[in-house]
Amino acid sequence: MNPNTCVRCSSAELQPGKLWGYHQVRFVPESRRFLSLFSSVKVRALVCMNCGTVNLAAEQAAVAEIMK
């Protein structure tokens, strides 16, 4: 899967942004070994300008570091 294309329609017309509510959306692994303020990863959002699908991504290296 190409991270620069839409997962639904394969369009390359993606607009970057972030999901926002009361707090920014973050990913927290279920099997993390400890609780910490630093044990979450920012989630990146990309909206497909062709079909409207919201694609979410997290930095794999950051998730791997939390899981150590």
C-alpha positions as CSV (number, residue, x, y, z in Angstrom):
1,M,0.0,0.0,0.0
2,N,1.4,3.4,-1.0
3,P,1.0,5.9,1.9
4,N,0.7,8.7,-0.7
5,T,-2.5,7.3,-2.2
6,C,-6.1,6.9,-0.9
7,V,-6.9,3.5,0.5
8,R,-10.3,3.6,-1.1
9,C,-9.9,5.0,-4.6
10,S,-6.1,5.1,-5.1
11,S,-6.2,8.8,-5.8
12,A,-3.0,10.8,-5.1
13,E,-5.0,13.9,-4.3
14,L,-4.6,13.9,-0.5
15,Q,-4.9,16.9,1.7
16,P,-3.0,16.6,5.0
17,G,-4.4,17.7,8.3
18,K,-5.3,16.4,11.7
19,L,-8.3,15.2,13.6
20,W,-9.2,17.6,16.4
21,G,-11.7,17.5,19.2
22,Y,-11.3,18.6,22.8
23,H,-7.8,17.1,22.6
24,Q,-5.7,16.0,19.6
25,V,-6.3,12.4,18.6
26,R,-3.3,10.1,19.6
27,F,-2.6,6.4,19.2
28,V,-1.9,4.3,22.3
29,P,-0.9,0.7,21.9
30,E,-3.0,-1.8,23.9
31,S,0.0,-3.8,24.9
32,R,2.3,-1.0,26.0
33,R,4.4,-1.9,29.1
34,F,3.9,1.2,31.2
35,L,1.7,4.3,31.5
36,S,3.5,7.5,30.6
37,L,2.7,10.8,29.1
38,F,5.2,9.9,26.4
39,S,3.6,6.5,25.5
40,S,1.3,7.8,22.7
41,V,1.9,8.8,19.1
42,K,0.3,11.6,17.1
43,V,-2.1,10.5,14.4
44,R,-1.7,12.1,11.0
45,A,-4.8,12.5,8.8
46,L,-5.1,12.8,5.1
47,V,-8.4,13.5,3.3
48,C,-8.9,12.3,-0.2
49,M,-10.0,15.2,-2.4
50,N,-11.5,12.7,-4.9
51,C,-13.8,10.6,-2.7
52,G,-13.7,12.2,0.8
53,T,-12.2,9.2,2.6
54,V,-10.1,10.1,5.7
55,N,-6.9,8.1,5.9
56,L,-5.1,7.9,9.2
57,A,-1.4,7.2,9.8
58,A,1.0,7.0,12.7
59,E,4.8,7.1,12.6
60,Q,5.9,3.4,12.8
61,A,9.2,4.2,14.4
62,A,7.5,6.1,17.3
63,V,5.1,3.1,17.9
64,A,8.1,0.7,17.8
65,E,9.9,2.8,20.4
66,I,6.9,2.7,22.8
67,M,6.7,-1.1,22.4
68,K,10.3,-1.6,23.6
